[in-house]
Structure formats: structure tokens, C-alpha cells
């Protein structure tokens, strides 16, 4: 097996940073309505939520954390939809999401993952069959996925 170039971790970190920057940017300002992208997001998030629920069957020590995170994500999604403003610009439908809920939830997850990485939870020897899964981290993942799913479905229902 060929060794990875020395700069590969830096490129991966920069790539993840760019993806997360784009994700957080979608929580601020007027966003155009893109129905096809929204349907793709609903499908993708639904699959991820189902996979997370399936993983909870095999990781019982984090299942309650995932369930609590999912319930919190649904509640936050409904609250954020209540505070989303809908408008049209130049004949195109769009919306202005509540910037604080989604942005803070995303930053909390990034902070938690950074803490877990710093404390060595993702080292090569520590990842053995999911035994190192944290209930707090998995609850944040469940909250973020369920929040995004509720937001996407709510936007679809409101802007169809």
C-alpha cells in the first residue's frame, strides 16, 4: 500500500473546513429556493437518520443520547421554522433562516469533534468497533441531522 503524501492531512482539513464554511454560510442571509436540491437534501438526511437509528441498535450505550438528540433536533427545527421569514426577490422564492439556531448547533458539533480529536478519541488504536462512541457526540450528530431534516421538509411544505 502506497504511503499518503505528507500534505494529505492538511488538504483534508482544508476540504472539511471549506465544506463546513459553506454549511454554516447557509444559515445567514436570504437563501434562494432550490426545489431539486431540497429534495436531494431530504432524501440524503432521511437515509442518514435511518442509518443512525440502525447504528443505535448496535451501540446501546449511546442509543439514549441519540434519541435525546433527535428529539431536541426536531424541536429546534420546528422552532427555527417558526422564525424563518419567506420572501421573493426578482421573482424567485426564497427564505431567511434563523441564523442562531443552525449556526450554533453546527459550531457546537465542530467544537465537540475538535475536543474528541484533541483528546485522542480518533487515534488508530482507539477506534475498535464503535466502543469509543460518545453519547454526547452522537446526540449532537442526531440533533443536527434531525434539525436539517425538519428544516428541509418544512421548507418544502411551505415553498412548494
C-alpha positions as CSV (number, residue, x, y, z in Angstrom):
1,X,0.0,0.0,0.0
2,X,1.4,3.4,-1.0
3,X,2.0,5.9,1.7
4,X,-0.1,9.1,1.7
5,X,1.7,12.3,0.9
6,X,2.8,14.4,3.8
7,X,0.4,17.2,2.8
8,X,-2.7,15.0,2.7
9,X,-3.9,15.7,6.2
10,X,-3.6,19.4,5.5
11,X,-5.7,19.1,2.3
12,X,-8.3,17.0,4.1
13,X,-8.6,19.5,6.9
14,X,-8.9,22.4,4.4
15,X,-11.5,20.5,2.4
16,X,-13.6,19.8,5.6
17,X,-13.2,23.4,6.6
18,X,-14.5,24.6,3.2
19,X,-17.4,22.3,3.4
20,X,-18.3,23.4,6.9
21,X,-17.9,27.0,5.9
22,X,-20.4,26.6,3.1
23,X,-22.7,24.8,5.5
24,X,-22.6,27.5,8.1
25,X,-23.0,30.2,5.5
26,X,-26.4,28.8,4.5
27,X,-27.7,29.9,8.0
28,X,-27.2,33.6,7.2
29,X,-29.0,35.9,4.9
30,X,-31.5,35.4,2.1
31,X,-31.3,32.0,0.6
32,X,-32.9,31.2,-2.9
33,X,-35.3,28.3,-3.0
34,X,-33.9,25.4,-4.9
35,X,-36.5,22.6,-5.0
36,X,-34.4,19.9,-6.6
37,X,-31.6,20.5,-4.1
38,X,-34.1,20.4,-1.3
39,X,-35.5,17.1,-2.3
40,X,-32.0,15.7,-2.6
41,X,-31.3,17.0,1.0
42,X,-34.5,15.4,2.3
43,X,-33.5,12.0,0.8
44,X,-29.9,12.2,2.0
45,X,-30.8,13.3,5.5
46,X,-33.6,10.6,5.7
47,X,-31.1,7.9,4.8
48,X,-28.5,9.3,7.3
49,X,-31.2,9.4,10.1
50,X,-32.2,5.8,9.3
51,X,-28.6,4.7,9.4
52,X,-28.1,6.5,12.7
53,X,-31.1,4.7,14.1
54,X,-29.8,1.4,12.8
55,X,-26.4,2.2,14.5
56,X,-28.2,2.8,17.8
57,X,-29.3,-0.9,17.7
58,X,-25.6,-1.9,17.7
59,X,-24.3,0.8,20.1
60,X,-26.8,0.6,23.0
61,X,-24.6,2.7,25.3
62,X,-25.2,5.7,23.1
63,X,-28.8,5.0,22.0
64,X,-30.5,7.2,24.6
65,X,-28.1,10.0,23.7
66,X,-29.1,9.7,20.1
67,X,-32.8,9.6,20.9
68,X,-32.5,12.7,23.1
69,X,-30.5,14.5,20.4
70,X,-33.1,13.5,17.7
71,X,-36.0,14.9,19.9
72,X,-34.0,18.1,20.5
73,X,-33.2,18.4,16.8
74,X,-36.9,18.1,15.8
75,X,-37.9,20.7,18.4
76,X,-35.2,23.1,17.3
77,X,-36.1,22.5,13.7
78,X,-39.8,23.4,14.4
79,X,-38.8,26.4,16.4
80,X,-36.4,27.6,13.7
81,X,-39.1,27.2,11.0
82,X,-41.4,29.3,13.1
83,X,-38.8,32.1,13.0
84,X,-37.9,31.7,9.3
85,X,-39.0,34.5,7.0
86,X,-40.2,33.8,3.5
87,X,-39.9,36.3,0.7
88,X,-39.3,36.7,-3.0
89,X,-36.6,38.6,-4.8
90,X,-36.5,39.3,-8.5
91,X,-39.4,36.8,-9.0
92,X,-37.6,34.0,-7.2
93,X,-38.9,32.5,-4.0
94,X,-36.5,32.4,-1.0
95,X,-36.2,32.5,2.7
96,X,-34.2,34.0,5.5
97,X,-33.4,31.3,8.1
98,X,-32.9,31.9,11.8
99,X,-29.1,32.3,11.9
100,X,-28.6,31.4,15.5
101,X,-30.1,28.0,15.9
102,X,-28.5,26.2,13.0
103,X,-25.2,28.1,13.3
104,X,-24.8,27.5,17.0
105,X,-25.8,23.8,16.6
106,X,-23.2,23.4,13.8
107,X,-20.5,25.1,15.8
108,X,-21.2,23.1,18.9
109,X,-20.8,19.9,16.9
110,X,-17.5,21.1,15.4
111,X,-16.3,22.1,18.9
112,X,-17.2,18.7,20.3
113,X,-15.5,16.8,17.4
114,X,-12.4,19.0,17.9
115,X,-12.3,18.2,21.6
116,X,-12.7,14.5,20.9
117,X,-9.9,14.7,18.3
118,X,-7.7,16.6,20.7
119,X,-8.2,14.1,23.5
120,X,-7.1,11.2,21.2
121,X,-10.5,9.6,20.7
122,X,-9.9,9.2,16.9
123,X,-6.4,7.7,17.1
124,X,-5.8,4.4,15.3
125,X,-5.9,2.2,18.4
126,X,-9.0,3.9,20.0
127,X,-11.4,3.1,17.2
128,X,-12.4,-0.5,17.8
129,X,-15.9,-1.5,16.8
130,X,-17.7,1.7,18.0
131,X,-16.8,1.1,21.6
132,X,-15.4,4.6,21.7
133,X,-18.6,6.3,20.6
134,X,-19.6,9.1,22.9
135,X,-23.3,9.6,23.8
136,X,-22.8,13.4,23.8
137,X,-21.2,13.4,20.3
138,X,-23.8,11.1,18.9
139,X,-26.6,13.1,20.4
140,X,-25.2,16.2,18.7
141,X,-25.0,14.3,15.4
142,X,-28.6,13.2,15.8
143,X,-29.7,16.7,16.7
144,X,-28.0,18.2,13.7
145,X,-29.4,15.6,11.3
146,X,-32.9,15.8,12.6
147,X,-32.8,19.6,12.7
148,X,-31.7,19.6,9.0
149,X,-34.4,17.1,8.0
150,X,-37.2,19.1,9.8
151,X,-35.9,22.3,8.2
152,X,-35.8,20.7,4.7
153,X,-39.3,19.2,5.0
154,X,-40.7,22.4,6.4
155,X,-39.3,24.5,3.6
156,X,-40.6,22.0,1.1
157,X,-44.1,22.2,2.6
158,X,-44.0,26.0,2.8
159,X,-42.5,26.9,-0.6
160,X,-44.0,24.3,-2.9
